[in-house]
Amino acid sequence: MRKNNIEIPTAPCFTTKIDIQISDINYGGHVGNERYLLFAQETRLRFLSELGFSEIKFGEHGLVLAEATVEYFHELFYGDQITVELSIGEIGRASFECFYAIEVIRAEKKMMAAKVETKMACFDYSERKIKSIPDHLKKILEHCALGNPLSGIPNLP
């Protein structure tokens, strides 16, 4: 199996904390592998909300998940609190990359639990088609891709 070695390209532009719930735990007594994509989605939703958007309303269109990759490093357990840092990577005509560093503190030491990479595509839900990212939204994403804080973005909705 190919090892992806997700490389997070920039400093994070958004950080959030998520508490591990009992519903995140699988039969192995640790967080199920599918939950990491949900942690990434929750982080992305919080990020978009801070910008005044959602996955359904990203400017004139919405967003759809086009690709996802997860690398696992350490188990997570019920009661853990994770910190998820979101960074923006390459921005294309109709899509952009999001990178998520999922960290947990154990014995006073910060540990990387997982890295997630997603590609989000701009999507017109009424036409059911991929669309170009509008220029004003590209500018916001470019600001974030430099690792700049959200507070420095002008003209948010």
N, CA and C atoms as an extended XYZ file, in Angstrom:
471
Properties=species:S:1:pos:R:3:atomname:S:1:resname:S:1:resid:I:1 pbc="F F F"
N         0.845       -1.184        0.000 N   MET     1
C         0.000        0.000        0.000 CA  MET     1
C         0.888        1.243        0.000 C   MET     1
N         0.512        2.193       -0.805 N   ARG     2
C         1.268        3.444       -0.948 CA  ARG     2
C         1.114        4.296        0.308 C   ARG     2
N         2.210        4.845        0.785 N   LYS     3
C         2.169        5.781        1.915 CA  LYS     3
C         2.087        7.185        1.350 C   LYS     3
N         1.081        7.940        1.773 N   ASN     4
C         0.825        9.247        1.184 CA  ASN     4
C         1.722       10.344        1.726 C   ASN     4
N         2.063       10.292        3.000 N   ASN     5
C         2.868       11.345        3.613 CA  ASN     5
C         2.293       12.728        3.334 C   ASN     5
N         1.140       12.997        3.901 N   ILE     6
C         0.497       14.296        3.739 CA  ILE     6
C         1.419       15.366        4.305 C   ILE     6
N         1.727       16.348        3.491 N   GLU     7
C         2.556       17.471        3.927 CA  GLU     7
C         1.687       18.711        3.987 C   GLU     7
N         1.538       19.260        5.166 N   ILE     8
C         0.718       20.452        5.343 CA  ILE     8
C         1.543       21.647        4.875 C   ILE     8
N         1.046       22.378        3.851 N   PRO     9
C         1.879       23.356        3.151 CA  PRO     9
C         2.111       24.686        3.858 C   PRO     9
N         1.201       25.102        4.720 N   THR    10
C         1.314       26.437        5.317 CA  THR    10
C         0.926       26.402        6.782 C   THR    10
N         1.136       27.528        7.420 N   ALA    11
C         0.658       27.689        8.789 CA  ALA    11
C        -0.868       27.653        8.779 C   ALA    11
N        -1.482       27.212        9.870 N   PRO    12
C        -2.943       27.158        9.890 CA  PRO    12
C        -3.561       28.548        9.889 C   PRO    12
N        -4.710       28.640        9.238 N   CYS    13
C        -5.458       29.898        9.269 CA  CYS    13
C        -6.650       29.786       10.211 C   CYS    13
N        -6.919       28.571       10.703 N   PHE    14
C        -8.054       28.366       11.601 CA  PHE    14
C        -7.751       27.188       12.510 C   PHE    14
N        -8.118       27.320       13.787 N   THR    15
C        -7.914       26.259       14.776 CA  THR    15
C        -9.174       26.118       15.609 C   THR    15
N        -9.533       24.874       15.927 N   THR    16
C       -10.689       24.622       16.785 CA  THR    16
C       -10.410       23.416       17.668 C   THR    16
N       -11.198       23.272       18.714 N   LYS    17
C       -11.094       22.121       19.615 CA  LYS    17
C       -12.369       21.298       19.502 C   LYS    17
N       -12.212       19.971       19.562 N   ILE    18
C       -13.342       19.050       19.482 CA  ILE    18
C       -13.173       18.008       20.581 C   ILE    18
N       -14.231       17.783       21.345 N   ASP    19
C       -14.225       16.752       22.380 CA  ASP    19
C       -14.626       15.412       21.772 C   ASP    19
N       -13.890       14.360       22.106 N   ILE    20
C       -14.217       13.022       21.624 CA  ILE    20
C       -15.409       12.503       22.427 C   ILE    20
N       -16.456       12.120       21.710 N   GLN    21
C       -17.695       11.629       22.316 CA  GLN    21
C       -17.718       10.097       22.308 C   GLN    21
N       -18.590        9.518       23.124 N   ILE    22
C       -18.703        8.058       23.163 CA  ILE    22
C       -19.141        7.509       21.806 C   ILE    22
N       -19.910        8.293       21.051 N   SER    23
C       -20.357        7.846       19.722 CA  SER    23
C       -19.207        7.794       18.708 C   SER    23
N       -18.063        8.366       19.038 N   ASP    24
C       -16.886        8.314       18.165 CA  ASP    24
C       -16.096        7.014       18.335 C   ASP    24
N       -16.415        6.255       19.378 N   ILE    25
C       -15.628        5.074       19.738 CA  ILE    25
C       -16.170        3.831       19.034 C   ILE    25
N       -15.264        2.997       18.524 N   ASN    26
C       -15.676        1.770       17.839 CA  ASN    26
C       -15.426        0.544       18.712 C   ASN    26
N       -15.613       -0.637       18.135 N   TYR    27
C       -15.458       -1.902       18.853 CA  TYR    27
C       -14.037       -2.123       19.370 C   TYR    27
N       -13.059       -1.413       18.831 N   GLY    28
C       -11.672       -1.546       19.284 CA  GLY    28
C       -11.358       -0.690       20.503 C   GLY    28
N       -12.362        0.091       20.961 N   GLY    29
C       -12.167        0.921       22.144 CA  GLY    29
C       -11.496        2.251       21.854 C   GLY    29
N       -11.308        2.564       20.578 N   HIS    30
C       -10.716        3.850       20.204 CA  HIS    30
C       -11.592        4.504       19.127 C   HIS    30
N       -11.221        5.711       18.731 N   VAL    31
C       -11.995        6.430       17.719 CA  VAL    31
C       -11.945        5.656       16.397 C   VAL    31
N       -13.118        5.491       15.783 N   GLY    32
C       -13.218        4.802       14.503 CA  GLY    32
C       -12.574        5.609       13.388 C   GLY    32
N       -12.024        4.905       12.410 N   ASN    33
C       -11.291        5.587       11.337 CA  ASN    33
C       -12.162        6.574       10.568 C   ASN    33
N       -13.443        6.286       10.395 N   GLU    34
C       -14.327        7.176        9.636 CA  GLU    34
C       -14.576        8.500       10.344 C   GLU    34
N       -14.389        8.524       11.652 N   ARG    35
C       -14.674        9.731       12.437 CA  ARG    35
C       -13.697       10.863       12.122 C   ARG    35
N       -12.500       10.527       11.679 N   TYR    36
C       -11.511       11.558       11.380 CA  TYR    36
C       -11.985       12.463       10.243 C   TYR    36
N       -12.699       11.885        9.272 N   LEU    37
C       -13.280       12.716        8.212 CA  LEU    37
C       -14.384       13.609        8.767 C   LEU    37
N       -15.109       13.108        9.772 N   LEU    38
C       -16.127       13.946       10.413 CA  LEU    38
C       -15.487       15.074       11.216 C   LEU    38
N       -14.354       14.801       11.858 N   PHE    39
C       -13.639       15.874       12.566 CA  PHE    39
C       -13.171       16.935       11.568 C   PHE    39
N       -12.690       16.487       10.411 N   ALA    40
C       -12.274       17.436        9.368 CA  ALA    40
C       -13.472       18.243        8.886 C   ALA    40
N       -14.598       17.577        8.661 N   GLN    41
C       -15.793       18.292        8.201 CA  GLN    41
C       -16.256       19.306        9.241 C   GLN    41
N       -16.287       18.910       10.502 N   GLU    42
C       -16.714       19.836       11.560 CA  GLU    42
C       -15.797       21.055       11.609 C   GLU    42
N       -14.508       20.835       11.477 N   THR    43
C       -13.545       21.940       11.457 CA  THR    43
C       -13.791       22.843       10.257 C   THR    43
N       -13.994       22.233        9.100 N   ARG    44
C       -14.255       23.004        7.879 CA  ARG    44
C       -15.545       23.819        8.011 C   ARG    44
N       -16.591       23.228        8.594 N   LEU    45
C       -17.854       23.949        8.790 CA  LEU    45
C       -17.676       25.141        9.723 C   LEU    45
N       -16.903       24.958       10.787 N   ARG    46
C       -16.636       26.068       11.716 CA  ARG    46
C       -15.832       27.163       11.021 C   ARG    46
N       -14.851       26.766       10.226 N   PHE    47
C       -14.042       27.705        9.445 CA  PHE    47
C       -14.927       28.503        8.492 C   PHE    47
N       -15.746       27.811        7.711 N   LEU    48
C       -16.634       28.486        6.763 CA  LEU    48
C       -17.613       29.404        7.479 C   LEU    48
N       -18.121       28.969        8.623 N   SER    49
C       -19.053       29.789        9.400 CA  SER    49
C       -18.400       31.091        9.850 C   SER    49
N       -17.142       31.017       10.257 N   GLU    50
C       -16.401       32.229       10.645 CA  GLU    50
C       -16.294       33.207        9.479 C   GLU    50
N       -16.297       32.674        8.264 N   LEU    51
C       -16.214       33.507        7.063 CA  LEU    51
C       -17.590       33.961        6.575 C   LEU    51
N       -18.655       33.459        7.211 N   GLY    52
C       -20.015       33.806        6.802 CA  GLY    52
C       -20.574       32.888        5.728 C   GLY    52
N       -19.986       31.697        5.576 N   PHE    53
C       -20.406       30.752        4.546 CA  PHE    53
C       -20.789       29.412        5.170 C   PHE    53
N       -21.211       28.489        4.317 N   SER    54
C       -21.438       27.096        4.689 CA  SER    54
C       -21.078       26.242        3.479 C   SER    54
N       -21.185       24.930        3.614 N   GLU    55
C       -20.898       24.080        2.459 CA  GLU    55
C       -22.009       24.168        1.413 C   GLU    55
N       -23.197       24.535        1.827 N   ILE    56
C       -24.316       24.693        0.890 CA  ILE    56
C       -24.309       26.083        0.264 C   ILE    56
N       -23.809       27.065        0.990 N   LYS    57
C       -23.822       28.460        0.519 CA  LYS    57
C       -22.405       29.025        0.586 C   LYS    57
N       -21.628       28.752       -0.447 N   PHE    58
C       -20.268       29.274       -0.584 CA  PHE    58
C       -20.304       30.253       -1.745 C   PHE    58
N       -20.656       31.489       -1.439 N   GLY    59
C       -20.888       32.464       -2.498 CA  GLY    59
C       -22.168       32.113       -3.229 C   GLY    59
N       -22.106       32.056       -4.548 N   GLU    60
C       -23.290       31.761       -5.360 CA  GLU    60
C       -23.590       30.263       -5.427 C   GLU    60
N       -22.661       29.431       -5.008 N   HIS    61
C       -22.817       27.983       -5.133 CA  HIS    61
C       -22.578       27.328       -3.780 C   HIS    61
N       -22.267       26.054       -3.798 N   GLY    62
C       -21.940       25.317       -2.594 CA  GLY    62
C       -20.595       24.638       -2.763 C   GLY    62
N       -20.299       23.736       -1.844 N   LEU    63
C       -19.067       22.956       -1.911 CA  LEU    63
C       -19.415       21.479       -1.829 C   LEU    63
N       -18.597       20.664       -2.459 N   VAL    64
C       -18.742       19.219       -2.375 CA  VAL    64
C       -17.347       18.623       -2.181 C   VAL    64
N       -17.278       17.559       -1.402 N   LEU    65
C       -16.013       16.866       -1.173 CA  LEU    65
C       -15.674       16.043       -2.417 C   LEU    65
N       -14.522       16.319       -3.011 N   ALA    66
C       -14.102       15.618       -4.227 CA  ALA    66
C       -13.086       14.512       -3.935 C   ALA    66
N       -12.227       14.717       -2.936 N   GLU    67
C       -11.201       13.730       -2.565 CA  GLU    67
C       -10.920       13.846       -1.076 C   GLU    67
N       -10.483       12.730       -0.482 N   ALA    68
C       -10.080       12.751        0.928 CA  ALA    68
C        -9.007       11.700        1.173 C   ALA    68
N        -8.019       12.066        1.976 N   THR    69
C        -6.949       11.164        2.390 CA  THR    69
C        -6.726       11.367        3.883 C   THR    69
N        -6.545       10.259        4.601 N   VAL    70
C        -6.285       10.327        6.040 CA  VAL    70
C        -5.042        9.502        6.344 C   VAL    70
N        -4.164       10.053        7.168 N   GLU    71
C        -3.020        9.316        7.715 CA  GLU    71
C        -3.172        9.282        9.231 C   GLU    71
N        -3.057        8.093        9.797 N   TYR    72
C        -3.248        7.896       11.233 CA  TYR    72
C        -1.897        7.686       11.911 C   TYR    72
N        -1.722        8.311       13.079 N   PHE    73
C        -0.463        8.192       13.813 CA  PHE    73
C        -0.647        7.679       15.240 C   PHE    73
N        -1.674        8.181       15.948 N   HIS    74
C        -1.921        7.769       17.333 CA  HIS    74
C        -3.410        7.598       17.555 C   HIS    74
N        -3.755        6.643       18.405 N   GLU    75
C        -5.151        6.408       18.746 CA  GLU    75
C        -5.727        7.594       19.518 C   GLU    75
N        -7.033        7.756       19.378 N   LEU    76
C        -7.781        8.713       20.188 CA  LEU    76
C        -8.818        7.935       20.981 C   LEU    76
N        -9.141        8.452       22.185 N   PHE    77
C       -10.037        7.738       23.089 CA  PHE    77
C       -11.130        8.658       23.615 C   PHE    77
N       -12.186        8.023       24.127 N   TYR    78
C       -13.273        8.770       24.752 CA  TYR    78
C       -12.703        9.694       25.834 C   TYR    78
N       -13.149       10.938       25.819 N   GLY    79
C       -12.687       11.921       26.796 CA  GLY    79
C       -11.537       12.779       26.313 C   GLY    79
N       -10.857       12.347       25.262 N   ASP    80
C        -9.793       13.189       24.700 CA  ASP    80
C       -10.391       14.470       24.133 C   ASP    80
N        -9.621       15.519       24.161 N   GLN    81
C        -9.968       16.743       23.440 CA  GLN    81
C        -8.885       16.941       22.385 C   GLN    81
N        -9.330       17.068       21.140 N   ILE    82
C        -8.374       17.266       20.057 CA  ILE    82
C        -8.369       18.727       19.629 C   ILE    82
N        -7.231       19.143       19.126 N   THR    83
C        -7.097       20.439       18.473 CA  THR    83
C        -6.919       20.150       16.993 C   THR    83
N        -7.724       20.815       16.170 N   VAL    84
C        -7.624       20.626       14.724 CA  VAL    84
C        -7.237       21.958       14.096 C   VAL    84
N        -6.114       21.943       13.388 N   GLU    85
C        -5.635       23.130       12.676 CA  GLU    85
C        -5.919       22.940       11.189 C   GLU    85
N        -6.563       23.939       10.592 N   LEU    86
C        -6.905       23.887        9.167 CA  LEU    86
C        -5.999       24.830        8.391 C   LEU    86
N        -5.426       24.313        7.316 N   SER    87
C        -4.610       25.109        6.393 CA  SER    87
C        -5.182       24.952        4.995 C   SER    87
N        -5.058       25.994        4.200 N   ILE    88
C        -5.494       25.944        2.804 CA  ILE    88
C        -4.269       25.710        1.930 C   ILE    88
N        -4.394       24.784        0.997 N   GLY    89
C        -3.302       24.474        0.077 CA  GLY    89
C        -3.554       25.071       -1.292 C   GLY    89
N        -3.340       24.253       -2.307 N   GLU    90
C        -3.469       24.703       -3.694 CA  GLU    90
C        -4.917       25.086       -4.013 C   GLU    90
N        -5.050       26.195       -4.724 N   ILE    91
C        -6.362       26.693       -5.135 CA  ILE    91
C        -6.411       26.628       -6.658 C   ILE    91
N        -7.361       25.870       -7.172 N   GLY    92
C        -7.506       25.726       -8.618 CA  GLY    92
C        -8.675       26.539       -9.151 C   GLY    92
N        -9.041       26.271      -10.383 N   ARG    93
C       -10.155       26.978      -11.015 CA  ARG    93
C       -11.471       26.705      -10.291 C   ARG    93
N       -11.704       25.435       -9.930 N   ALA    94
C       -12.986       25.053       -9.346 CA  ALA    94
C       -12.849       24.348       -8.003 C   ALA    94
N       -11.619       24.176       -7.513 N   SER    95
C       -11.431       23.430       -6.268 CA  SER    95
C       -10.263       23.993       -5.462 C   SER    95
N       -10.212       23.573       -4.204 N   PHE    96
C        -9.100       23.964       -3.337 CA  PHE    96
C        -8.847       22.851       -2.330 C   PHE    96
N        -7.601       22.804       -1.850 N   GLU    97
C        -7.197       21.792       -0.878 CA  GLU    97
C        -7.318       22.339        0.539 C   GLU    97
N        -7.783       21.480        1.431 N   CYS    98
C        -7.775       21.774        2.864 CA  CYS    98
C        -6.926       20.707        3.547 C   CYS    98
N        -6.098       21.143        4.480 N   PHE    99
C        -5.261       20.239        5.263 CA  PHE    99
C        -5.622       20.409        6.731 C   PHE    99
N        -5.667       19.288        7.446 N   TYR   100
C        -6.074       19.302        8.845 CA  TYR   100
C        -5.032       18.541        9.656 C   TYR   100
N        -4.468       19.197       10.657 N   ALA   101
C        -3.580       18.541       11.609 CA  ALA   101
C        -4.409       18.282       12.860 C   ALA   101
N        -4.587       17.003       13.210 N   ILE   102
C        -5.389       16.619       14.371 CA  ILE   102
C        -4.424       16.217       15.477 C   ILE   102
N        -4.421       17.010       16.549 N   GLU   103
C        -3.458       16.807       17.639 CA  GLU   103
C        -4.178       16.555       18.957 C   GLU   103
N        -3.515       15.800       19.818 N   VAL   104
C        -4.027       15.517       21.153 CA  VAL   104
C        -2.870       15.692       22.134 C   VAL   104
N        -3.192       16.065       23.356 N   ILE   105
C        -2.158       16.190       24.393 CA  ILE   105
C        -2.252       14.971       25.304 C   ILE   105
N        -1.127       14.276       25.458 N   ARG   106
C        -1.020       13.111       26.339 CA  ARG   106
C         0.211       13.290       27.210 C   ARG   106
N         0.047       13.107       28.506 N   ALA   107
C         1.159       13.244       29.450 CA  ALA   107
C         1.906       14.550       29.206 C   ALA   107
N         1.126       15.619       29.010 N   GLU   108
C         1.647       16.970       28.803 CA  GLU   108
C         2.491       17.110       27.533 C   GLU   108
N         2.311       16.179       26.604 N   LYS   109
C         3.048       16.230       25.338 CA  LYS   109
C         2.047       16.260       24.182 C   LYS   109
N         2.230       17.236       23.274 N   LYS   110
C         1.368       17.329       22.100 CA  LYS   110
C         1.787       16.265       21.092 C   LYS   110
N         0.786       15.487       20.615 N   MET   111
C         1.055       14.413       19.667 CA  MET   111
C         0.153       14.563       18.448 C   MET   111
N         0.702       14.319       17.266 N   MET   112
C        -0.082       14.319       16.036 CA  MET   112
C        -0.850       13.003       15.970 C   MET   112
N        -2.168       13.072       16.056 N   ALA   113
C        -3.000       11.866       15.983 CA  ALA   113
C        -3.266       11.470       14.537 C   ALA   113
N        -3.479       12.472       13.680 N   ALA   114
C        -3.760       12.190       12.268 CA  ALA   114
C        -3.573       13.450       11.442 C   ALA   114
N        -3.392       13.233       10.155 N   LYS   115
C        -3.422       14.326        9.174 CA  LYS   115
C        -4.484       13.961        8.147 C   LYS   115
N        -5.238       14.969        7.725 N   VAL   116
C        -6.286       14.758        6.728 CA  VAL   116
C        -6.081       15.780        5.620 C   VAL   116
N        -6.288       15.333        4.397 N   GLU   117
C        -6.267       16.231        3.243 CA  GLU   117
C        -7.582       16.041        2.498 C   GLU   117
N        -8.263       17.147        2.201 N   THR   118
C        -9.478       17.073        1.386 CA  THR   118
C        -9.369       18.044        0.221 C   THR   118
N       -10.016       17.675       -0.868 N   LYS   119
C       -10.163       18.600       -1.989 CA  LYS   119
C       -11.643       18.944       -2.059 C   LYS   119
N       -11.927       20.246       -1.955 N   MET   120
C       -13.302       20.734       -2.009 CA  MET   120
C       -13.536       21.377       -3.367 C   MET   120
N       -14.648       21.014       -4.007 N   ALA   121
C       -14.987       21.577       -5.314 CA  ALA   121
C       -16.206       22.481       -5.179 C   ALA   121
N       -16.178       23.581       -5.898 N   CYS   122
C       -17.313       24.499       -5.954 CA  CYS   122
C       -18.401       23.813       -6.792 C   CYS   122
N       -19.625       23.759       -6.267 N   PHE   123
C       -20.669       22.933       -6.872 CA  PHE   123
C       -21.990       23.678       -6.899 C   PHE   123
N       -22.637       23.663       -8.047 N   ASP   124
C       -23.974       24.247       -8.190 CA  ASP   124
C       -24.983       23.130       -7.934 C   ASP   124
N       -25.629       23.185       -6.777 N   TYR   125
C       -26.547       22.121       -6.390 CA  TYR   125
C       -27.811       22.098       -7.243 C   TYR   125
N       -28.218       23.213       -7.829 N   SER   126
C       -29.415       23.210       -8.675 CA  SER   126
C       -29.114       22.620      -10.058 C   SER   126
N       -27.938       22.921      -10.606 N   GLU   127
C       -27.544       22.371      -11.912 CA  GLU   127
C       -26.817       21.034      -11.791 C   GLU   127
N       -26.383       20.684      -10.556 N   ARG   128
C       -25.636       19.456      -10.289 CA  ARG   128
C       -24.333       19.424      -11.079 C   ARG   128
N       -23.628       20.571      -11.094 N   LYS   129
C       -22.384       20.688      -11.858 CA  LYS   129
C       -21.310       21.406      -11.049 C   LYS   129
N       -20.057       21.034      -11.323 N   ILE   130
C       -18.907       21.741      -10.768 CA  ILE   130
C       -18.830       23.116      -11.430 C   ILE   130
N       -18.529       24.144      -10.629 N   LYS   131
C       -18.438       25.519      -11.130 CA  LYS   131
C       -17.101       26.128      -10.713 C   LYS   131
N       -16.713       27.192      -11.379 N   SER   132
C       -15.495       27.929      -11.010 CA  SER   132
C       -15.699       28.638       -9.676 C   SER   132
N       -14.617       28.744       -8.924 N   ILE   133
C       -14.662       29.513       -7.679 CA  ILE   133
C       -14.696       30.990       -8.055 C   ILE   133
N       -15.679       31.746       -7.560 N   PRO   134
C       -15.729       33.183       -7.865 CA  PRO   134
C       -14.457       33.895       -7.385 C   PRO   134
N       -14.054       34.936       -8.108 N   ASP   135
C       -12.806       35.653       -7.812 CA  ASP   135
C       -12.732       36.166       -6.383 C   ASP   135
N       -13.823       36.742       -5.852 N   HIS   136
C       -13.769       37.289       -4.494 CA  HIS   136
C       -13.560       36.180       -3.456 C   HIS   136
N       -14.047       34.969       -3.730 N   LEU   137
C       -13.816       33.855       -2.815 CA  LEU   137
C       -12.402       33.310       -2.964 C   LEU   137
N       -11.867       33.346       -4.181 N   LYS   138
C       -10.468       32.949       -4.385 CA  LYS   138
C        -9.536       33.847       -3.581 C   LYS   138
N        -9.843       35.138       -3.545 N   LYS   139
C        -9.011       36.079       -2.776 CA  LYS   139
C        -9.018       35.727       -1.287 C   LYS   139
N       -10.180       35.357       -0.768 N   ILE   140
C       -10.279       34.945        0.637 CA  ILE   140
C        -9.455       33.685        0.865 C   ILE   140
N        -9.590       32.703       -0.015 N   LEU   141
C        -8.828       31.462        0.118 CA  LEU   141
C        -7.328       31.717       -0.003 C   LEU   141
N        -6.933       32.598       -0.908 N   GLU   142
C        -5.511       32.943       -1.059 CA  GLU   142
C        -4.970       33.586        0.216 C   GLU   142
N        -5.768       34.452        0.843 N   HIS   143
C        -5.381       35.066        2.115 CA  HIS   143
C        -5.132       33.964        3.156 C   HIS   143
N        -6.049       33.007        3.220 N   CYS   144
C        -5.927       31.911        4.183 CA  CYS   144
C        -4.765       30.986        3.840 C   CYS   144
N        -4.506       30.786        2.553 N   ALA   145
C        -3.425       29.896        2.125 CA  ALA   145
C        -2.052       30.403        2.562 C   ALA   145
N        -1.961       31.686        2.854 N   LEU   146
C        -0.706       32.258        3.347 CA  LEU   146
C        -0.552       32.074        4.850 C   LEU   146
N        -1.545       31.435        5.484 N   GLY   147
C        -1.502       31.231        6.928 CA  GLY   147
C        -1.927       32.454        7.707 C   GLY   147
N        -2.553       33.415        7.031 N   ASN   148
C        -3.016       34.638        7.695 CA  ASN   148
C        -4.258       34.359        8.536 C   ASN   148
N        -4.428       35.085        9.630 N   PRO   149
C        -5.635       34.901       10.448 CA  PRO   149
C        -6.875       35.406        9.716 C   PRO   149
N        -8.012       34.839       10.066 N   LEU   150
C        -9.270       35.234        9.434 CA  LEU   150
C        -9.620       36.682        9.707 C   LEU   150
N        -9.158       37.215       10.826 N   SER   151
C        -9.492       38.595       11.199 CA  SER   151
C        -8.966       39.617       10.197 C   SER   151
N        -7.995       39.247        9.387 N   GLY   152
C        -7.423       40.191        8.433 CA  GLY   152
C        -8.089       40.199        7.070 C   GLY   152
N        -9.176       39.453        6.921 N   ILE   153
C        -9.842       39.373        5.619 CA  ILE   153
C       -10.829       40.525        5.480 C   ILE   153
N       -10.664       41.359        4.455 N   PRO   154
C       -11.599       42.471        4.261 CA  PRO   154
C       -12.888       42.019        3.575 C   PRO   154
N       -13.956       42.764        3.810 N   ASN   155
C       -15.226       42.606        3.089 CA  ASN   155
C       -15.847       41.219        3.198 C   ASN   155
N       -15.866       40.661        4.392 N   LEU   156
C       -16.571       39.395        4.575 CA  LEU   156
C       -18.070       39.667        4.609 C   LEU   156
N       -18.878       38.657        4.197 N   PRO   157
C       -20.335       38.870        4.204 CA  PRO   157
C       -20.877       39.079        5.600 C   PRO   157
